[in-house]
């Protein structure tokens, strides 16, 4: 399974568009503070 995490910012829309065709799971975070919790959840 391919997963992607995009942190919202200036390039988030372009990055999301590029990852969408190949990522089975794509998460868009509003802030990098959420990354540790998201990565832990994906590992579970």
C-alpha positions in Angstrom: 0.0 0.0 0.0 1.2 3.5 -0.8 0.3 6.3 1.5 1.0 10.0 1.3 0.9 12.8 3.7 0.7 16.4 2.5 1.1 19.3 4.8 -1.0 22.3 3.7 1.0 25.1 2.2 1.6 27.0 -1.0 2.3 23.8 -3.0 -0.2 21.5 -1.3 -2.6 21.5 -4.2 0.0 20.6 -6.8 1.5 17.9 -4.6 -1.9 16.4 -3.9 -2.7 16.3 -7.6 0.6 14.6 -8.3 0.2 11.9 -5.6 -3.5 11.2 -6.0 -3.2 8.7 -8.9 -0.6 6.5 -7.1 -1.5 6.8 -3.4 -4.0 4.4 -1.9 -4.2 6.6 1.2 -3.7 10.3 0.9 -4.0 12.5 4.0 -3.8 16.3 3.9 -2.8 17.9 7.2 -3.3 21.5 8.1 -0.1 21.6 10.2 3.0 19.5 10.7 2.1 19.1 14.4 -0.3 16.3 13.3 2.3 14.2 11.6 3.5 12.0 14.5 -0.1 11.0 15.4 -1.0 10.3 11.8 2.1 8.2 11.1 1.5 6.2 14.3 -2.1 5.6 13.2 -1.0 4.4 9.7 1.5 2.0 11.3 -1.3 0.4 13.5 
